[in-house]
Amino acid sequence: MTRVVVDVMLKPEILDPQGEAVVNALPRLGASGVSSVRIGKRIELEFAEGTDESAMQEQATNIADKLLANPVIEDFTIRLTDQAEPTG
Amino acid sequence: MTRVVVDVMLKPEILDPQGEAVVNALPRLGASGVSSVRIGKRIELEFAEGTDESAMQEQATNIADKLLANPVIEDFTIRLTDQAEPTG
């Protein structure tokens, strides 16, 4: 099963209050050394068996641009993966 | 700058209504062939210059487990990247 992963992150110049909140909570966990946290979305699209890769790439770009990301404040990246990534 | 990326996704057996909503909206965009959509979080942690990789990995696992993911319903994966990934 081929799957397309769309990562949507706030543009670097946009403030991320959610990430700030995580940075501020880290000392309580005893975690030092983290200088910045940015929180975004990861979307996994699964296509029907037999869809070819360039069609998947094109459709995923269209979907990300129109539905998943807000291009005013967010950037997205698209990549194809062959299978589920390992889980830790 | 080394950065650690934490991907947090709902476990496969947990329903994802947000992803379902995206699937249902796709025909209006003219996108066919997508069989499933899962929506999760992508968190980028930046560490202070000079932190060694095993320490980053260990701290990121701790942070993900205690703060970023809900282990009852979510799985997470951790990976180190050397730089910002290309933006599309």
Backbone of each chain as nested JSON, in Angstrom:
{
  "chains": [
    {"id": "A", "residues": [
      {"number": 1, "name": "MET", "atoms": {"N": [0.852, -1.2, 0.0], "CA": [0.0, 0.0, 0.0], "C": [0.881, 1.241, 0.0]}},
      {"number": 2, "name": "THR", "atoms": {"N": [0.762, 2.045, -1.039], "CA": [1.515, 3.301, -1.025], "C": [0.675, 4.379, -0.368]}},
      {"number": 3, "name": "ARG", "atoms": {"N": [1.361, 5.188, 0.379], "CA": [0.668, 6.219, 1.129], "C": [1.415, 7.52, 0.92]}},
      {"number": 4, "name": "VAL", "atoms": {"N": [0.672, 8.597, 0.883], "CA": [1.291, 9.907, 0.742], "C": [1.186, 10.629, 2.079]}},
      {"number": 5, "name": "VAL", "atoms": {"N": [2.307, 11.16, 2.535], "CA": [2.31, 11.898, 3.792], "C": [2.43, 13.386, 3.488]}},
      {"number": 6, "name": "VAL", "atoms": {"N": [1.49, 14.158, 4.01], "CA": [1.521, 15.619, 3.868], "C": [1.85, 16.215, 5.238]}},
      {"number": 7, "name": "ASP", "atoms": {"N": [2.951, 16.94, 5.32], "CA": [3.292, 17.634, 6.562], "C": [2.948, 19.1, 6.403]}},
      {"number": 8, "name": "VAL", "atoms": {"N": [2.154, 19.617, 7.308], "CA": [1.752, 21.032, 7.265], "C": [2.33, 21.721, 8.497]}},
      {"number": 9, "name": "MET", "atoms": {"N": [3.18, 22.711, 8.278], "CA": [3.775, 23.453, 9.397], "C": [3.517, 24.942, 9.212]}},
      {"number": 10, "name": "LEU", "atoms": {"N": [3.371, 25.647, 10.332], "CA": [3.294, 27.104, 10.256], "C": [4.553, 27.639, 9.589]}},
      {"number": 11, "name": "LYS", "atoms": {"N": [4.424, 28.694, 8.81], "CA": [5.601, 29.335, 8.23], "C": [6.51, 29.817, 9.367]}},
      {"number": 12, "name": "PRO", "atoms": {"N": [7.825, 29.852, 9.107], "CA": [8.758, 30.189, 10.199], "C": [8.49, 31.548, 10.84]}},
      {"number": 13, "name": "GLU", "atoms": {"N": [7.94, 32.485, 10.078], "CA": [7.738, 33.828, 10.645], "C": [6.433, 33.948, 11.438]}},
      {"number": 14, "name": "ILE", "atoms": {"N": [5.629, 32.88, 11.454], "CA": [4.366, 32.922, 12.207], "C": [4.596, 32.388, 13.633]}},
      {"number": 15, "name": "LEU", "atoms": {"N": [4.147, 33.133, 14.628], "CA": [4.28, 32.674, 16.013], "C": [3.484, 31.397, 16.241]}},
      {"number": 16, "name": "ASP", "atoms": {"N": [4.022, 30.519, 17.096], "CA": [3.352, 29.262, 17.398], "C": [3.127, 29.162, 18.91]}},
      {"number": 17, "name": "PRO", "atoms": {"N": [2.003, 29.683, 19.397], "CA": [1.768, 29.703, 20.851], "C": [1.685, 28.308, 21.463]}},
      {"number": 18, "name": "GLN", "atoms": {"N": [1.19, 27.347, 20.673], "CA": [1.083, 25.974, 21.179], "C": [2.489, 25.4, 21.436]}},
      {"number": 19, "name": "GLY", "atoms": {"N": [3.384, 25.648, 20.496], "CA": [4.775, 25.22, 20.668], "C": [5.443, 25.924, 21.835]}},
      {"number": 20, "name": "GLU", "atoms": {"N": [5.169, 27.218, 21.993], "CA": [5.702, 27.983, 23.128], "C": [5.275, 27.363, 24.455]}},
      {"number": 21, "name": "ALA", "atoms": {"N": [4.005, 26.959, 24.502], "CA": [3.482, 26.359, 25.733], "C": [4.235, 25.078, 26.065]}},
      {"number": 22, "name": "VAL", "atoms": {"N": [4.56, 24.298, 25.028], "CA": [5.325, 23.066, 25.259], "C": [6.725, 23.409, 25.766]}},
      {"number": 23, "name": "VAL", "atoms": {"N": [7.393, 24.387, 25.141], "CA": [8.731, 24.784, 25.603], "C": [8.684, 25.159, 27.082]}},
      {"number": 24, "name": "ASN", "atoms": {"N": [7.652, 25.915, 27.469], "CA": [7.556, 26.375, 28.85], "C": [7.259, 25.243, 29.835]}},
      {"number": 25, "name": "ALA", "atoms": {"N": [6.665, 24.171, 29.336], "CA": [6.34, 23.042, 30.214], "C": [7.519, 22.092, 30.386]}},
      {"number": 26, "name": "LEU", "atoms": {"N": [8.517, 22.177, 29.509], "CA": [9.589, 21.181, 29.519], "C": [10.425, 21.151, 30.798]}},
      {"number": 27, "name": "PRO", "atoms": {"N": [10.783, 22.307, 31.395], "CA": [11.586, 22.222, 32.616], "C": [10.928, 21.369, 33.703]}},
      {"number": 28, "name": "ARG", "atoms": {"N": [9.602, 21.405, 33.778], "CA": [8.905, 20.572, 34.771], "C": [9.094, 19.082, 34.521]}},
      {"number": 29, "name": "LEU", "atoms": {"N": [9.349, 18.731, 33.257], "CA": [9.615, 17.327, 32.913], "C": [11.084, 16.974, 33.112]}},
      {"number": 30, "name": "GLY", "atoms": {"N": [11.897, 17.951, 33.449], "CA": [13.329, 17.696, 33.573], "C": [14.042, 17.665, 32.234]}},
      {"number": 31, "name": "ALA", "atoms": {"N": [13.399, 18.15, 31.178], "CA": [14.038, 18.143, 29.855], "C": [14.688, 19.5, 29.617]}},
      {"number": 32, "name": "SER", "atoms": {"N": [15.992, 19.5, 29.478], "CA": [16.693, 20.752, 29.214], "C": [17.276, 20.681, 27.812]}},
      {"number": 33, "name": "GLY", "atoms": {"N": [17.641, 21.812, 27.271], "CA": [18.352, 21.806, 25.991], "C": [17.459, 21.959, 24.781]}},
      {"number": 34, "name": "VAL", "atoms": {"N": [16.135, 21.96, 24.975], "CA": [15.252, 22.194, 23.833], "C": [15.082, 23.706, 23.668]}},
      {"number": 35, "name": "SER", "atoms": {"N": [15.468, 24.212, 22.492], "CA": [15.43, 25.667, 22.326], "C": [14.156, 26.131, 21.639]}},
      {"number": 36, "name": "SER", "atoms": {"N": [13.521, 25.254, 20.883], "CA": [12.319, 25.681, 20.171], "C": [11.446, 24.48, 19.818]}},
      {"number": 37, "name": "VAL", "atoms": {"N": [10.146, 24.697, 19.862], "CA": [9.187, 23.642, 19.496], "C": [8.184, 24.242, 18.521]}},
      {"number": 38, "name": "ARG", "atoms": {"N": [7.958, 23.555, 17.413], "CA": [6.929, 23.982, 16.455], "C": [5.965, 22.819, 16.276]}},
      {"number": 39, "name": "ILE", "atoms": {"N": [4.678, 23.12, 16.304], "CA": [3.681, 22.055, 16.204], "C": [2.856, 22.228, 14.94]}},
      {"number": 40, "name": "GLY", "atoms": {"N": [2.802, 21.183, 14.154], "CA": [2.033, 21.224, 12.922], "C": [1.197, 19.97, 12.766]}},
      {"number": 41, "name": "LYS", "atoms": {"N": [0.743, 19.727, 11.538], "CA": [-0.11, 18.58, 11.27], "C": [0.607, 17.601, 10.352]}},
      {"number": 42, "name": "ARG", "atoms": {"N": [0.304, 16.327, 10.534], "CA": [0.784, 15.293, 9.635], "C": [-0.443, 14.558, 9.134]}},
      {"number": 43, "name": "ILE", "atoms": {"N": [-0.613, 14.534, 7.83], "CA": [-1.788, 13.893, 7.259], "C": [-1.343, 12.74, 6.369]}},
      {"number": 44, "name": "GLU", "atoms": {"N": [-1.915, 11.571, 6.587], "CA": [-1.601, 10.401, 5.764], "C": [-2.76, 10.144, 4.819]}},
      {"number": 45, "name": "LEU", "atoms": {"N": [-2.474, 10.165, 3.528], "CA": [-3.499, 9.872, 2.52], "C": [-3.22, 8.492, 1.96]}},
      {"number": 46, "name": "GLU", "atoms": {"N": [-4.218, 7.631, 1.982], "CA": [-4.055, 6.33, 1.36], "C": [-4.839, 6.293, 0.06]}},
      {"number": 47, "name": "PHE", "atoms": {"N": [-4.158, 5.86, -0.996], "CA": [-4.805, 5.82, -2.31], "C": [-5.217, 4.398, -2.641]}},
      {"number": 48, "name": "ALA", "atoms": {"N": [-6.202, 4.284, -3.517], "CA": [-6.634, 2.96, -3.966], "C": [-5.46, 2.257, -4.639]}},
      {"number": 49, "name": "GLU", "atoms": {"N": [-5.42, 0.951, -4.453], "CA": [-4.411, 0.095, -5.084], "C": [-4.314, 0.41, -6.579]}},
      {"number": 50, "name": "GLY", "atoms": {"N": [-3.094, 0.558, -7.077], "CA": [-2.922, 0.711, -8.518], "C": [-2.862, 2.149, -9.022]}},
      {"number": 51, "name": "THR", "atoms": {"N": [-3.086, 3.134, -8.145], "CA": [-2.929, 4.531, -8.562], "C": [-1.446, 4.778, -8.831]}},
      {"number": 52, "name": "ASP", "atoms": {"N": [-1.13, 5.449, -9.955], "CA": [0.31, 5.613, -10.196], "C": [0.876, 6.805, -9.441]}},
      {"number": 53, "name": "GLU", "atoms": {"N": [2.207, 6.761, -9.251], "CA": [2.836, 7.667, -8.278], "C": [2.71, 9.132, -8.658]}},
      {"number": 54, "name": "SER", "atoms": {"N": [2.802, 9.419, -9.958], "CA": [2.729, 10.833, -10.32], "C": [1.31, 11.369, -10.112]}},
      {"number": 55, "name": "ALA", "atoms": {"N": [0.316, 10.502, -10.333], "CA": [-1.071, 10.918, -10.081], "C": [-1.289, 11.168, -8.593]}},
      {"number": 56, "name": "MET", "atoms": {"N": [-0.707, 10.294, -7.758], "CA": [-0.833, 10.479, -6.311], "C": [-0.213, 11.795, -5.882]}},
      {"number": 57, "name": "GLN", "atoms": {"N": [0.982, 12.053, -6.402], "CA": [1.708, 13.272, -6.049], "C": [0.895, 14.517, -6.435]}},
      {"number": 58, "name": "GLU", "atoms": {"N": [0.35, 14.448, -7.636], "CA": [-0.402, 15.596, -8.149], "C": [-1.679, 15.822, -7.332]}},
      {"number": 59, "name": "GLN", "atoms": {"N": [-2.41, 14.738, -7.067], "CA": [-3.645, 14.868, -6.293], "C": [-3.36, 15.329, -4.876]}},
      {"number": 60, "name": "ALA", "atoms": {"N": [-2.292, 14.789, -4.288], "CA": [-1.965, 15.165, -2.911], "C": [-1.615, 16.649, -2.835]}},
      {"number": 61, "name": "THR", "atoms": {"N": [-0.889, 17.141, -3.835], "CA": [-0.535, 18.567, -3.851], "C": [-1.787, 19.419, -3.932]}},
      {"number": 62, "name": "ASN", "atoms": {"N": [-2.71, 19.014, -4.784], "CA": [-3.971, 19.726, -4.946], "C": [-4.783, 19.736, -3.644]}},
      {"number": 63, "name": "ILE", "atoms": {"N": [-4.883, 18.564, -3.021], "CA": [-5.641, 18.439, -1.77], "C": [-5.003, 19.276, -0.669]}},
      {"number": 64, "name": "ALA", "atoms": {"N": [-3.668, 19.198, -0.571], "CA": [-2.969, 19.941, 0.486], "C": [-3.166, 21.437, 0.296]}},
      {"number": 65, "name": "ASP", "atoms": {"N": [-3.053, 21.87, -0.943], "CA": [-3.128, 23.3, -1.235], "C": [-4.531, 23.85, -0.973]}},
      {"number": 66, "name": "LYS", "atoms": {"N": [-5.552, 23.06, -1.314], "CA": [-6.916, 23.578, -1.243], "C": [-7.636, 23.251, 0.055]}},
      {"number": 67, "name": "LEU", "atoms": {"N": [-7.224, 22.179, 0.724], "CA": [-8.035, 21.689, 1.834], "C": [-7.259, 21.558, 3.139]}},
      {"number": 68, "name": "LEU", "atoms": {"N": [-5.999, 21.137, 3.067], "CA": [-5.298, 20.782, 4.309], "C": [-4.478, 21.911, 4.889]}},
      {"number": 69, "name": "ALA", "atoms": {"N": [-3.925, 22.755, 4.032], "CA": [-3.072, 23.839, 4.519], "C": [-3.712, 25.184, 4.228]}},
      {"number": 70, "name": "ASN", "atoms": {"N": [-3.421, 26.143, 5.067], "CA": [-3.795, 27.531, 4.801], "C": [-2.546, 28.222, 4.256]}},
      {"number": 71, "name": "PRO", "atoms": {"N": [-2.512, 28.468, 2.942], "CA": [-1.25, 28.943, 2.342], "C": [-0.814, 30.328, 2.828]}},
      {"number": 72, "name": "VAL", "atoms": {"N": [-1.696, 31.048, 3.5], "CA": [-1.304, 32.35, 4.034], "C": [-0.322, 32.181, 5.203]}},
      {"number": 73, "name": "ILE", "atoms": {"N": [-0.555, 31.168, 6.036], "CA": [0.271, 31.025, 7.241], "C": [1.012, 29.699, 7.315]}},
      {"number": 74, "name": "GLU", "atoms": {"N": [0.746, 28.774, 6.37], "CA": [1.337, 27.438, 6.491], "C": [2.064, 27.016, 5.214]}},
      {"number": 75, "name": "ASP", "atoms": {"N": [3.123, 26.225, 5.403], "CA": [3.81, 25.561, 4.295], "C": [3.507, 24.073, 4.386]}},
      {"number": 76, "name": "PHE", "atoms": {"N": [3.546, 23.396, 3.233], "CA": [3.398, 21.939, 3.319], "C": [4.456, 21.226, 2.494]}},
      {"number": 77, "name": "THR", "atoms": {"N": [4.752, 19.991, 2.912], "CA": [5.649, 19.134, 2.135], "C": [4.908, 17.821, 1.882]}},
      {"number": 78, "name": "ILE", "atoms": {"N": [5.253, 17.198, 0.757], "CA": [4.582, 15.956, 0.364], "C": [5.626, 14.9, 0.094]}},
      {"number": 79, "name": "ARG", "atoms": {"N": [5.404, 13.682, 0.627], "CA": [6.323, 12.602, 0.273], "C": [5.586, 11.281, 0.229]}},
      {"number": 80, "name": "LEU", "atoms": {"N": [6.056, 10.415, -0.641], "CA": [5.463, 9.089, -0.765], "C": [6.226, 8.121, 0.139]}},
      {"number": 81, "name": "THR", "atoms": {"N": [5.477, 7.264, 0.848], "CA": [6.139, 6.215, 1.622], "C": [5.517, 4.894, 1.21]}},
      {"number": 82, "name": "ASP", "atoms": {"N": [6.329, 3.838, 1.259], "CA": [5.832, 2.547, 0.792], "C": [4.935, 1.854, 1.802]}},
      {"number": 83, "name": "GLN", "atoms": {"N": [5.154, 2.167, 3.072], "CA": [4.409, 1.448, 4.105], "C": [4.381, 2.288, 5.367]}},
      {"number": 84, "name": "ALA", "atoms": {"N": [3.669, 1.812, 6.358], "CA": [3.622, 2.506, 7.644], "C": [5.04, 2.643, 8.184]}},
      {"number": 85, "name": "GLU", "atoms": {"N": [5.349, 3.815, 8.735], "CA": [6.658, 3.991, 9.352], "C": [6.671, 3.304, 10.715]}},
      {"number": 86, "name": "PRO", "atoms": {"N": [7.869, 2.9, 11.165], "CA": [7.934, 2.178, 12.447], "C": [7.457, 3.058, 13.595]}},
      {"number": 87, "name": "THR", "atoms": {"N": [6.884, 2.437, 14.552], "CA": [6.285, 3.153, 15.677], "C": [7.112, 2.934, 16.934]}},
      {"number": 88, "name": "GLY", "atoms": {"N": [7.41, 4.012, 17.647], "CA": [8.275, 3.894, 18.83], "C": [7.489, 4.037, 20.11]}}
    ]},
    {"id": "B", "residues": [
      {"number": 1, "name": "MET", "atoms": {"N": [22.044, 22.776, 12.371], "CA": [21.094, 22.627, 13.495], "C": [20.406, 21.269, 13.377]}},
      {"number": 2, "name": "THR", "atoms": {"N": [20.598, 20.43, 14.374], "CA": [19.873, 19.157, 14.34], "C": [18.517, 19.325, 15.011]}},
      {"number": 3, "name": "ARG", "atoms": {"N": [17.586, 18.679, 14.4], "CA": [16.22, 18.839, 14.875], "C": [15.623, 17.443, 14.999]}},
      {"number": 4, "name": "VAL", "atoms": {"N": [14.767, 17.271, 15.975], "CA": [14.098, 15.987, 16.151], "C": [12.631, 16.178, 15.767]}},
      {"number": 5, "name": "VAL", "atoms": {"N": [12.151, 15.274, 14.924], "CA": [10.754, 15.339, 14.511], "C": [9.983, 14.221, 15.212]}},
      {"number": 6, "name": "VAL", "atoms": {"N": [8.918, 14.598, 15.888], "CA": [8.045, 13.625, 16.543], "C": [6.724, 13.603, 15.782]}},
      {"number": 7, "name": "ASP", "atoms": {"N": [6.365, 12.447, 15.262], "CA": [5.072, 12.303, 14.586], "C": [4.122, 11.564, 15.523]}},
      {"number": 8, "name": "VAL", "atoms": {"N": [2.986, 12.16, 15.768], "CA": [1.997, 11.543, 16.661], "C": [0.754, 11.238, 15.842]}},
      {"number": 9, "name": "MET", "atoms": {"N": [0.396, 9.969, 15.766], "CA": [-0.798, 9.579, 15.002], "C": [-1.725, 8.763, 15.91]}},
      {"number": 10, "name": "LEU", "atoms": {"N": [-3.019, 8.86, 15.659], "CA": [-3.969, 7.992, 16.354], "C": [-3.636, 6.541, 16.051]}},
      {"number": 11, "name": "LYS", "atoms": {"N": [-3.8, 5.662, 17.029], "CA": [-3.611, 4.23, 16.768], "C": [-4.592, 3.801, 15.681]}},
      {"number": 12, "name": "PRO", "atoms": {"N": [-4.197, 2.777, 14.887], "CA": [-5.038, 2.402, 13.74], "C": [-6.465, 2.015, 14.119]}},
      {"number": 13, "name": "GLU", "atoms": {"N": [-6.652, 1.488, 15.333], "CA": [-8.004, 1.034, 15.708], "C": [-8.886, 2.166, 16.238]}},
      {"number": 14, "name": "ILE", "atoms": {"N": [-8.321, 3.382, 16.363], "CA": [-9.108, 4.51, 16.859], "C": [-9.708, 5.265, 15.674]}},
      {"number": 15, "name": "LEU", "atoms": {"N": [-11.003, 5.53, 15.734], "CA": [-11.672, 6.276, 14.663], "C": [-11.111, 7.697, 14.571]}},
      {"number": 16, "name": "ASP", "atoms": {"N": [-11.03, 8.222, 13.353], "CA": [-10.51, 9.571, 13.136], "C": [-11.563, 10.402, 12.391]}},
      {"number": 17, "name": "PRO", "atoms": {"N": [-12.471, 11.035, 13.129], "CA": [-13.575, 11.765, 12.482], "C": [-13.082, 12.93, 11.624]}},
      {"number": 18, "name": "GLN", "atoms": {"N": [-11.959, 13.537, 12.022], "CA": [-11.409, 14.652, 11.256], "C": [-10.947, 14.149, 9.874]}},
      {"number": 19, "name": "GLY", "atoms": {"N": [-10.291, 13.01, 9.866], "CA": [-9.863, 12.408, 8.603], "C": [-11.058, 12.011, 7.743]}},
      {"number": 20, "name": "GLU", "atoms": {"N": [-12.096, 11.465, 8.394], "CA": [-13.323, 11.098, 7.681], "C": [-13.933, 12.305, 6.981]}},
      {"number": 21, "name": "ALA", "atoms": {"N": [-13.923, 13.443, 7.697], "CA": [-14.489, 14.664, 7.127], "C": [-13.725, 15.073, 5.869]}},
      {"number": 22, "name": "VAL", "atoms": {"N": [-12.403, 14.904, 5.914], "CA": [-11.597, 15.235, 4.735], "C": [-11.934, 14.293, 3.58]}},
      {"number": 23, "name": "VAL", "atoms": {"N": [-12.031, 12.996, 3.856], "CA": [-12.393, 12.032, 2.801], "C": [-13.708, 12.436, 2.144]}},
      {"number": 24, "name": "ASN", "atoms": {"N": [-14.681, 12.827, 2.978], "CA": [-15.998, 13.184, 2.446], "C": [-15.989, 14.473, 1.644]}},
      {"number": 25, "name": "ALA", "atoms": {"N": [-15.01, 15.333, 1.911], "CA": [-14.934, 16.598, 1.181], "C": [-14.202, 16.459, -0.144]}},
      {"number": 26, "name": "LEU", "atoms": {"N": [-13.46, 15.365, -0.328], "CA": [-12.602, 15.256, -1.513], "C": [-13.334, 15.242, -2.845]}},
      {"number": 27, "name": "PRO", "atoms": {"N": [-14.486, 14.538, -2.957], "CA": [-15.155, 14.542, -4.261], "C": [-15.477, 15.952, -4.764]}},
      {"number": 28, "name": "ARG", "atoms": {"N": [-15.785, 16.864, -3.855], "CA": [-16.059, 18.251, -4.247], "C": [-14.83, 18.927, -4.848]}},
      {"number": 29, "name": "LEU", "atoms": {"N": [-13.656, 18.444, -4.469], "CA": [-12.407, 18.986, -5.031], "C": [-12.035, 18.31, -6.341]}},
      {"number": 30, "name": "GLY", "atoms": {"N": [-12.803, 17.274, -6.703], "CA": [-12.453, 16.516, -7.899], "C": [-11.343, 15.504, -7.664]}},
      {"number": 31, "name": "ALA", "atoms": {"N": [-11.031, 15.215, -6.4], "CA": [-9.974, 14.244, -6.114], "C": [-10.599, 12.878, -5.885]}},
      {"number": 32, "name": "SER", "atoms": {"N": [-10.262, 11.934, -6.731], "CA": [-10.793, 10.59, -6.555], "C": [-9.641, 9.66, -6.224]}},
      {"number": 33, "name": "GLY", "atoms": {"N": [-9.952, 8.502, -5.73], "CA": [-8.908, 7.506, -5.51], "C": [-8.314, 7.528, -4.116]}},
      {"number": 34, "name": "VAL", "atoms": {"N": [-8.688, 8.485, -3.28], "CA": [-8.189, 8.469, -1.905], "C": [-9.118, 7.592, -1.083]}},
      {"number": 35, "name": "SER", "atoms": {"N": [-8.551, 6.538, -0.464], "CA": [-9.42, 5.608, 0.248], "C": [-9.478, 5.91, 1.736]}},
      {"number": 36, "name": "SER", "atoms": {"N": [-8.446, 6.555, 2.259], "CA": [-8.454, 6.824, 3.691], "C": [-7.556, 8.009, 4.028]}},
      {"number": 37, "name": "VAL", "atoms": {"N": [-7.96, 8.78, 5.015], "CA": [-7.165, 9.921, 5.475], "C": [-7.055, 9.829, 6.992]}},
      {"number": 38, "name": "ARG", "atoms": {"N": [-5.835, 9.955, 7.502], "CA": [-5.626, 9.996, 8.954], "C": [-4.88, 11.279, 9.273]}},
      {"number": 39, "name": "ILE", "atoms": {"N": [-5.341, 11.984, 10.286], "CA": [-4.731, 13.267, 10.624], "C": [-4.095, 13.195, 12.007]}},
      {"number": 40, "name": "GLY", "atoms": {"N": [-2.832, 13.559, 12.06], "CA": [-2.123, 13.552, 13.342], "C": [-1.312, 14.817, 13.508]}},
      {"number": 41, "name": "LYS", "atoms": {"N": [-0.358, 14.774, 14.432], "CA": [0.462, 15.94, 14.712], "C": [1.905, 15.677, 14.323]}},
      {"number": 42, "name": "ARG", "atoms": {"N": [2.572, 16.741, 13.905], "CA": [4.007, 16.675, 13.657], "C": [4.645, 17.753, 14.51]}},
      {"number": 43, "name": "ILE", "atoms": {"N": [5.565, 17.356, 15.376], "CA": [6.197, 18.313, 16.286], "C": [7.696, 18.347, 15.998]}},
      {"number": 44, "name": "GLU", "atoms": {"N": [8.222, 19.541, 15.786], "CA": [9.656, 19.705, 15.563], "C": [10.297, 20.266, 16.82]}},
      {"number": 45, "name": "LEU", "atoms": {"N": [11.254, 19.524, 17.365], "CA": [11.989, 19.985, 18.549], "C": [13.377, 20.412, 18.11]}},
      {"number": 46, "name": "GLU", "atoms": {"N": [13.773, 21.622, 18.459], "CA": [15.134, 22.045, 18.156], "C": [15.935, 22.072, 19.447]}},
      {"number": 47, "name": "PHE", "atoms": {"N": [17.116, 21.451, 19.376], "CA": [17.958, 21.379, 20.57], "C": [19.085, 22.387, 20.469]}},
      {"number": 48, "name": "ALA", "atoms": {"N": [19.609, 22.755, 21.625], "CA": [20.754, 23.67, 21.659], "C": [21.922, 23.028, 20.917]}},
      {"number": 49, "name": "GLU", "atoms": {"N": [22.682, 23.849, 20.226], "CA": [23.893, 23.43, 19.519], "C": [24.767, 22.565, 20.44]}},
      {"number": 50, "name": "GLY", "atoms": {"N": [25.243, 21.439, 19.921], "CA": [26.199, 20.639, 20.691], "C": [25.591, 19.524, 21.514]}},
      {"number": 51, "name": "THR", "atoms": {"N": [24.247, 19.44, 21.562], "CA": [23.622, 18.304, 22.253], "C": [23.916, 17.037, 21.457]}},
      {"number": 52, "name": "ASP", "atoms": {"N": [24.321, 15.955, 22.142], "CA": [24.646, 14.779, 21.318], "C": [23.39, 13.991, 20.953]}},
      {"number": 53, "name": "GLU", "atoms": {"N": [23.524, 13.189, 19.888], "CA": [22.33, 12.611, 19.265], "C": [21.583, 11.643, 20.179]}},
      {"number": 54, "name": "SER", "atoms": {"N": [22.332, 10.843, 20.959], "CA": [21.628, 9.886, 21.804], "C": [20.857, 10.622, 22.903]}},
      {"number": 55, "name": "ALA", "atoms": {"N": [21.419, 11.737, 23.39], "CA": [20.709, 12.522, 24.405], "C": [19.443, 13.134, 23.814]}},
      {"number": 56, "name": "MET", "atoms": {"N": [19.541, 13.611, 22.562], "CA": [18.357, 14.179, 21.91], "C": [17.272, 13.128, 21.762]}},
      {"number": 57, "name": "GLN", "atoms": {"N": [17.693, 11.958, 21.305], "CA": [16.737, 10.867, 21.089], "C": [16.03, 10.502, 22.402]}},
      {"number": 58, "name": "GLU", "atoms": {"N": [16.827, 10.418, 23.451], "CA": [16.281, 10.01, 24.74], "C": [15.309, 11.064, 25.28]}},
      {"number": 59, "name": "GLN", "atoms": {"N": [15.739, 12.331, 25.211], "CA": [14.88, 13.4, 25.702], "C": [13.606, 13.502, 24.883]}},
      {"number": 60, "name": "ALA", "atoms": {"N": [13.735, 13.366, 23.565], "CA": [12.557, 13.477, 22.709], "C": [11.557, 12.363, 23.023]}},
      {"number": 61, "name": "THR", "atoms": {"N": [12.066, 11.157, 23.271], "CA": [11.175, 10.04, 23.612], "C": [10.428, 10.34, 24.91]}},
      {"number": 62, "name": "ASN", "atoms": {"N": [11.164, 10.86, 25.881], "CA": [10.568, 11.209, 27.164], "C": [9.483, 12.281, 27.005]}},
      {"number": 63, "name": "ILE", "atoms": {"N": [9.812, 13.324, 26.238], "CA": [8.871, 14.427, 26.015], "C": [7.634, 13.936, 25.264]}},
      {"number": 64, "name": "ALA", "atoms": {"N": [7.847, 13.125, 24.245], "CA": [6.726, 12.629, 23.447], "C": [5.806, 11.767, 24.305]}},
      {"number": 65, "name": "ASP", "atoms": {"N": [6.417, 10.924, 25.102], "CA": [5.643, 9.984, 25.905], "C": [4.833, 10.7, 26.977]}},
      {"number": 66, "name": "LYS", "atoms": {"N": [5.429, 11.737, 27.583], "CA": [4.776, 12.363, 28.739], "C": [3.93, 13.572, 28.372]}},
      {"number": 67, "name": "LEU", "atoms": {"N": [4.274, 14.231, 27.245], "CA": [3.666, 15.528, 26.998], "C": [2.945, 15.615, 25.653]}},
      {"number": 68, "name": "LEU", "atoms": {"N": [3.517, 14.986, 24.623], "CA": [3.009, 15.244, 23.266], "C": [1.967, 14.237, 22.818]}},
      {"number": 69, "name": "ALA", "atoms": {"N": [2.114, 12.997, 23.258], "CA": [1.183, 11.962, 22.81], "C": [0.371, 11.447, 23.991]}},
      {"number": 70, "name": "ASN", "atoms": {"N": [-0.824, 11.013, 23.708], "CA": [-1.636, 10.316, 24.691], "C": [-1.492, 8.827, 24.39]}},
      {"number": 71, "name": "PRO", "atoms": {"N": [-0.702, 8.105, 25.203], "CA": [-0.368, 6.711, 24.841], "C": [-1.575, 5.776, 24.818]}},
      {"number": 72, "name": "VAL", "atoms": {"N": [-2.695, 6.201, 25.355], "CA": [-3.89, 5.355, 25.313], "C": [-4.444, 5.284, 23.886]}},
      {"number": 73, "name": "ILE", "atoms": {"N": [-4.387, 6.386, 23.173], "CA": [-5.001, 6.396, 21.848], "C": [-4.025, 6.75, 20.722]}},
      {"number": 74, "name": "GLU", "atoms": {"N": [-2.778, 7.125, 21.056], "CA": [-1.852, 7.577, 20.025], "C": [-0.527, 6.825, 20.059]}},
      {"number": 75, "name": "ASP", "atoms": {"N": [0.064, 6.665, 18.892], "CA": [1.432, 6.161, 18.747], "C": [2.315, 7.308, 18.301]}},
      {"number": 76, "name": "PHE", "atoms": {"N": [3.605, 7.245, 18.633], "CA": [4.496, 8.27, 18.099], "C": [5.762, 7.663, 17.523]}},
      {"number": 77, "name": "THR", "atoms": {"N": [6.362, 8.367, 16.583], "CA": [7.659, 7.974, 16.03], "C": [8.586, 9.176, 16.166]}},
      {"number": 78, "name": "ILE", "atoms": {"N": [9.872, 8.872, 16.304], "CA": [10.873, 9.916, 16.506], "C": [11.98, 9.748, 15.49]}},
      {"number": 79, "name": "ARG", "atoms": {"N": [12.378, 10.854, 14.834], "CA": [13.53, 10.754, 13.951], "C": [14.323, 12.042, 13.956]}},
      {"number": 80, "name": "LEU", "atoms": {"N": [15.617, 11.893, 13.756], "CA": [16.501, 13.052, 13.706], "C": [16.639, 13.51, 12.262]}},
      {"number": 81, "name": "THR", "atoms": {"N": [16.591, 14.819, 12.036], "CA": [16.867, 15.334, 10.702], "C": [17.943, 16.39, 10.828]}},
      {"number": 82, "name": "ASP", "atoms": {"N": [18.77, 16.5, 9.815], "CA": [19.892, 17.43, 9.89], "C": [19.477, 18.867, 9.674]}},
      {"number": 83, "name": "GLN", "atoms": {"N": [18.399, 19.057, 8.932], "CA": [18.016, 20.415, 8.588], "C": [16.536, 20.438, 8.253]}},
      {"number": 84, "name": "ALA", "atoms": {"N": [16.024, 21.615, 7.992], "CA": [14.637, 21.743, 7.594], "C": [14.411, 20.93, 6.321]}},
      {"number": 85, "name": "GLU", "atoms": {"N": [13.267, 20.254, 6.278], "CA": [12.95, 19.509, 5.06], "C": [12.45, 20.469, 3.976]}},
      {"number": 86, "name": "PRO", "atoms": {"N": [12.626, 20.114, 2.725], "CA": [12.218, 21.024, 1.655], "C": [10.715, 21.294, 1.687]}},
      {"number": 87, "name": "THR", "atoms": {"N": [10.357, 22.445, 1.313], "CA": [8.957, 22.872, 1.391], "C": [8.35, 22.954, -0.005]}},
      {"number": 88, "name": "GLY", "atoms": {"N": [7.167, 22.408, -0.159], "CA": [6.555, 22.356, -1.488], "C": [5.442, 23.355, -1.641]}}
    ]}
  ]
}
